[in-house]
Amino acid sequence: MSIFSADLKSKKTDLIWFLIFLLAALFLWLINLGNLPLRDWDEGYYGTVAKDMFHSGNWLYLTYYNQPFLLKPPLIIWLINLSYKIGGINEFTTRFPCAFLTACGVPLLYLVSRNLFYDRLPAIFSSLVYLTLLPVVRHGRLAMIDGIINTFFIVAIFCLLKSRKQPNWAIGIGISLGLIALSKGILAIALGGIIVIYCFFDNPKYISKNSALWIGLILGFLPVFTWYILQINHYGELFIEVHFKQQNFDRLSTSVEGNKGSIFYYFIELIKYSFPWFIFLPTALKWAWEKRQENWAKLSIIGLGLFMGIISIMATKLPWYIMPIYPLFSLVIAVYLAKLYEKKKSYPQFLAFLLFMGSGIVLMAGIYLGIEENKISLLIITFSLTITLFSAAWKLKNKSPNFVAILGIGLYINLGSLMMSSEWIWELNESFSVKPVATLIRENTPPGTIIYTSFPYSRTSLDFYSDRQVLADNKDNLQKLASQTSYLLLDKNAQDNLRLSHGKILGEAEGFILLKTFPESKSSRNKQ
């Protein structure tokens, strides 16, 4: 009876921690989610494709302003379209599916850790670290695929661990990998490879003997193969060329759209954006290697090593490709933090020094942003972060285990402050404000019109807000278009360099004029 009561109490405690992390994550991921415009590229693409689906009702063949959209599988578009049907078309509903699913990864990582450790402390710390990683929170709030990939991967690991005692849980592995494939195609091969190699070292017979795993793979990949077969049948070689070659295989060997970097690109990204947790990584990995016969260590070493190796040798480098690292990164850091927490005498003092140094760097960065860039909100946030880092460093120096709580809670508060500010999508500051220009276009052009612009590149967010496709073009083509009936969005430099004798200015916004041009003959008749 006492054993039963203890088990019941343990499950109740786990439920409480699960709910705490779920609520904390949902607050951080959903607060002010719709307060800023959509970002270019992924958010603009997915929002526009989902709008096309919303209006057309065609769930099977994705389109971008009635042109085939062949870049990605459909799951994220389906989810955003469902969100539109429930809450209308806006920034919040565009981001909500990805933000909600990414947030769910935080409590699910707690469950993964509880299946790896008898003690609860590593599970608490793993979710705390994952909850307070800037890239996970920021990219997870955007309408991007990478955050939901993490959650599906966490579910796959959870099902793998549960299936050791209850084999039917292995069905969830196949379904989770299928969802990854339906979200980001061949990434399922890399993440599935981590699971396969882990199983090989942990239990070589697991894959061949577990029929539930194969049932799960069939269930998970049947929709994937069905969708791909339908696309290939409908679009033919075009789909294979764009979806598989350009969007997947070319990125392994070729730097796509100039997104390149050295083999150390992702190590630098990890250092920059996982700070301050990164300072614990070298000693945490050393500890994992010493415990490499334990399940958590095998999983962490295999996962971190294999995935980091794959993305490092890829020619195309993008910051969010590293996202699947973070659940296992959080796990290995958490185990080491739990070790420090329980053994005060083993605190390496160089960790405190690194935190002290980090607090100084953050303070100087905050002063620069506040004074030179006039970012007062960021000055306040960085000052608060400096206090957090300094306080944690002081506790660590004095061998107080409370440094973990100070660091975790302080980072959470600072991330919350950042997400409530207007600075959390800092890429929006790199170009003109898109909404006024979109309003100008929408109010002065007929639906379905294609607008050509002198801006150096096409902005998908402008397409989303204007309900028109706005294509960037070079000077020579713009000059040809100016002699026809066209709509041109021109900056001042283009206005000065193009011959624009036959046109009507429809309005101005953000340094651009919207111009309707006519053939010379029509313009001449109008003058008469």
ChimeraX attribute file (.defattr): number of C-alpha atoms within 10 A of each C-alpha:
attribute: neighborCount
match mode: 1-to-1
recipient: residues
	/A:1	6
	/A:2	7
	/A:3	8
	/A:4	9
	/A:5	10
	/A:6	11
	/A:7	12
	/A:8	12
	/A:9	12
	/A:10	13
	/A:11	12
	/A:12	12
	/A:13	13
	/A:14	18
	/A:15	14
	/A:16	12
	/A:17	19
	/A:18	21
	/A:19	13
	/A:20	12
	/A:21	24
	/A:22	20
	/A:23	16
	/A:24	17
	/A:25	27
	/A:26	17
	/A:27	15
	/A:28	26
	/A:29	30
	/A:30	18
	/A:31	16
	/A:32	16
	/A:33	21
	/A:34	17
	/A:35	13
	/A:36	15
	/A:37	20
	/A:38	28
	/A:39	20
	/A:40	18
	/A:41	13
	/A:42	16
	/A:43	22
	/A:44	22
	/A:45	24
	/A:46	28
	/A:47	30
	/A:48	26
	/A:49	25
	/A:50	29
	/A:51	23
	/A:52	21
	/A:53	24
	/A:54	21
	/A:55	9
	/A:56	11
	/A:57	11
	/A:58	11
	/A:59	15
	/A:60	12
	/A:61	15
	/A:62	23
	/A:63	19
	/A:64	19
	/A:65	19
	/A:66	12
	/A:67	10
	/A:68	14
	/A:69	19
	/A:70	21
	/A:71	16
	/A:72	20
	/A:73	20
	/A:74	24
	/A:75	17
	/A:76	23
	/A:77	28
	/A:78	20
	/A:79	18
	/A:80	26
	/A:81	28
	/A:82	18
	/A:83	21
	/A:84	21
	/A:85	12
	/A:86	10
	/A:87	12
	/A:88	14
	/A:89	17
	/A:90	15
	/A:91	19
	/A:92	25
	/A:93	24
	/A:94	33
	/A:95	26
	/A:96	23
	/A:97	24
	/A:98	27
	/A:99	29
	/A:100	19
	/A:101	20
	/A:102	27
	/A:103	29
	/A:104	24
	/A:105	28
	/A:106	28
	/A:107	27
	/A:108	21
	/A:109	29
	/A:110	28
	/A:111	23
	/A:112	25
	/A:113	27
	/A:114	19
	/A:115	20
	/A:116	19
	/A:117	15
	/A:118	10
	/A:119	12
	/A:120	18
	/A:121	19
	/A:122	25
	/A:123	27
	/A:124	24
	/A:125	25
	/A:126	27
	/A:127	28
	/A:128	27
	/A:129	26
	/A:130	30
	/A:131	28
	/A:132	27
	/A:133	21
	/A:134	19
	/A:135	20
	/A:136	25
	/A:137	23
	/A:138	18
	/A:139	22
	/A:140	27
	/A:141	30
	/A:142	27
	/A:143	29
	/A:144	22
	/A:145	24
	/A:146	22
	/A:147	29
	/A:148	26
	/A:149	28
	/A:150	25
	/A:151	24
	/A:152	25
	/A:153	24
	/A:154	25
	/A:155	22
	/A:156	26
	/A:157	24
	/A:158	24
	/A:159	24
	/A:160	26
	/A:161	22
	/A:162	19
	/A:163	20
	/A:164	14
	/A:165	9
	/A:166	11
	/A:167	18
	/A:168	18
	/A:169	20
	/A:170	27
	/A:171	24
	/A:172	26
	/A:173	30
	/A:174	25
	/A:175	23
	/A:176	27
	/A:177	26
	/A:178	26
	/A:179	22
	/A:180	31
	/A:181	23
	/A:182	24
	/A:183	23
	/A:184	20
	/A:185	21
	/A:186	15
	/A:187	18
	/A:188	20
	/A:189	14
	/A:190	15
	/A:191	20
	/A:192	20
	/A:193	16
	/A:194	21
	/A:195	20
	/A:196	16
	/A:197	17
	/A:198	19
	/A:199	17
	/A:200	13
	/A:201	14
	/A:202	15
	/A:203	11
	/A:204	13
	/A:205	11
	/A:206	17
	/A:207	16
	/A:208	9
	/A:209	11
	/A:210	16
	/A:211	15
	/A:212	19
	/A:213	25
	/A:214	17
	/A:215	17
	/A:216	22
	/A:217	20
	/A:218	17
	/A:219	17
	/A:220	23
	/A:221	20
	/A:222	13
	/A:223	15
	/A:224	21
	/A:225	15
	/A:226	10
	/A:227	17
	/A:228	16
	/A:229	12
	/A:230	13
	/A:231	19
	/A:232	13
	/A:233	11
	/A:234	12
	/A:235	13
	/A:236	12
	/A:237	12
	/A:238	14
	/A:239	20
	/A:240	16
	/A:241	14
	/A:242	16
	/A:243	18
	/A:244	17
	/A:245	13
	/A:246	16
	/A:247	17
	/A:248	18
	/A:249	14
	/A:250	16
	/A:251	18
	/A:252	19
	/A:253	12
	/A:254	16
	/A:255	15
	/A:256	16
	/A:257	8
	/A:258	10
	/A:259	13
	/A:260	16
	/A:261	16
	/A:262	14
	/A:263	15
	/A:264	11
	/A:265	16
	/A:266	21
	/A:267	13
	/A:268	12
	/A:269	16
	/A:270	20
	/A:271	14
	/A:272	12
	/A:273	15
	/A:274	22
	/A:275	15
	/A:276	20
	/A:277	22
	/A:278	16
	/A:279	18
	/A:280	17
	/A:281	19
	/A:282	11
	/A:283	15
	/A:284	21
	/A:285	21
	/A:286	12
	/A:287	17
	/A:288	22
	/A:289	15
	/A:290	11
	/A:291	13
	/A:292	17
	/A:293	12
	/A:294	14
	/A:295	16
	/A:296	20
	/A:297	22
	/A:298	19
	/A:299	24
	/A:300	25
	/A:301	18
	/A:302	19
	/A:303	24
	/A:304	19
	/A:305	13
	/A:306	18
	/A:307	18
	/A:308	17
	/A:309	13
	/A:310	11
	/A:311	19
	/A:312	21
	/A:313	16
	/A:314	19
	/A:315	20
	/A:316	21
	/A:317	24
	/A:318	15
	/A:319	14
	/A:320	16
	/A:321	16
	/A:322	19
	/A:323	17
	/A:324	24
	/A:325	18
	/A:326	19
	/A:327	26
	/A:328	22
	/A:329	24
	/A:330	27
	/A:331	28
	/A:332	27
	/A:333	28
	/A:334	28
	/A:335	25
	/A:336	20
	/A:337	24
	/A:338	20
	/A:339	17
	/A:340	19
	/A:341	19
	/A:342	11
	/A:343	12
	/A:344	14
	/A:345	10
	/A:346	11
	/A:347	19
	/A:348	14
	/A:349	13
	/A:350	12
	/A:351	16
	/A:352	23
	/A:353	16
	/A:354	16
	/A:355	25
	/A:356	19
	/A:357	15
	/A:358	20
	/A:359	24
	/A:360	16
	/A:361	13
	/A:362	20
	/A:363	20
	/A:364	16
	/A:365	15
	/A:366	25
	/A:367	19
	/A:368	15
	/A:369	17
	/A:370	17
	/A:371	11
	/A:372	9
	/A:373	12
	/A:374	12
	/A:375	15
	/A:376	14
	/A:377	17
	/A:378	23
	/A:379	22
	/A:380	17
	/A:381	20
	/A:382	24
	/A:383	19
	/A:384	20
	/A:385	23
	/A:386	23
	/A:387	17
	/A:388	23
	/A:389	26
	/A:390	22
	/A:391	20
	/A:392	26
	/A:393	27
	/A:394	17
	/A:395	18
	/A:396	24
	/A:397	19
	/A:398	14
	/A:399	20
	/A:400	17
	/A:401	19
	/A:402	13
	/A:403	22
	/A:404	22
	/A:405	13
	/A:406	18
	/A:407	24
	/A:408	20
	/A:409	14
	/A:410	21
	/A:411	23
	/A:412	21
	/A:413	17
	/A:414	19
	/A:415	23
	/A:416	19
	/A:417	20
	/A:418	21
	/A:419	22
	/A:420	16
	/A:421	16
	/A:422	15
	/A:423	16
	/A:424	19
	/A:425	18
	/A:426	9
	/A:427	10
	/A:428	17
	/A:429	9
	/A:430	7
	/A:431	8
	/A:432	13
	/A:433	14
	/A:434	23
	/A:435	18
	/A:436	16
	/A:437	22
	/A:438	20
	/A:439	15
	/A:440	19
	/A:441	31
	/A:442	16
	/A:443	12
	/A:444	14
	/A:445	17
	/A:446	10
	/A:447	13
	/A:448	11
	/A:449	15
	/A:450	18
	/A:451	20
	/A:452	23
	/A:453	24
	/A:454	22
	/A:455	17
	/A:456	10
	/A:457	12
	/A:458	18
	/A:459	20
	/A:460	24
	/A:461	25
	/A:462	27
	/A:463	25
	/A:464	25
	/A:465	23
	/A:466	22
	/A:467	20
	/A:468	21
	/A:469	22
	/A:470	26
	/A:471	20
	/A:472	18
	/A:473	18
	/A:474	14
	/A:475	14
	/A:476	10
	/A:477	11
	/A:478	22
	/A:479	16
	/A:480	12
	/A:481	18
	/A:482	24
	/A:483	18
	/A:484	17
	/A:485	15
	/A:486	19
	/A:487	26
	/A:488	28
	/A:489	28
	/A:490	21
	/A:491	18
	/A:492	11
	/A:493	10
	/A:494	19
	/A:495	15
	/A:496	10
	/A:497	10
	/A:498	15
	/A:499	13
	/A:500	16
	/A:501	12
	/A:502	19
	/A:503	20
	/A:504	14
	/A:505	13
	/A:506	17
	/A:507	15
	/A:508	17
	/A:509	19
	/A:510	12
	/A:511	10
	/A:512	22
	/A:513	21
	/A:514	24
	/A:515	25
	/A:516	20
	/A:517	22
	/A:518	21
	/A:519	15
	/A:520	16
	/A:521	10
	/A:522	13
	/A:523	15
	/A:524	11
	/A:525	8
	/A:526	8
	/A:527	6
	/A:528	5
